[in-house]
Amino acid sequence: MEFLSVYLPICIYILLIILLIVGIILGVRLINTADKLNDLLDDTKGKVDSLNGLFNVIDFTTDKIANFSDSIINLTSRFASHIGSKKRKKYEEEEDDYYE
């Protein structure tokens, strides 16, 4: 029993020291990995920022195309409704003449 009371705390202290050393090593590696990841993200952000001009041009172009297509559709629908209203008026006049 005396053996356990003397050597067991020594074994526990040695294991705790080893655990502390492993934790420190893992912490340092984690910090290095975080720094590398930070550099990678900064590089990626720089590349994406360099494409912002292209995205703005594409956005401007699609807006202009959408406005042009909307104006064509509005013109076509006005033309169709105008033709339909002439036919409707002519039909109503014929009905009025028929009932008189």
Buried (B, 14 or more C-beta within 10 A) or exposed (E): EEEEEEEEEEEEEEEEEEEEEEEEEEEEEEEEEEEEEEEEEEEEEEEEEEEEEEEEEEEEEEEEEEEEEEEEEEEEEEEEEEEEEEEEEEEEEEEEEEEE
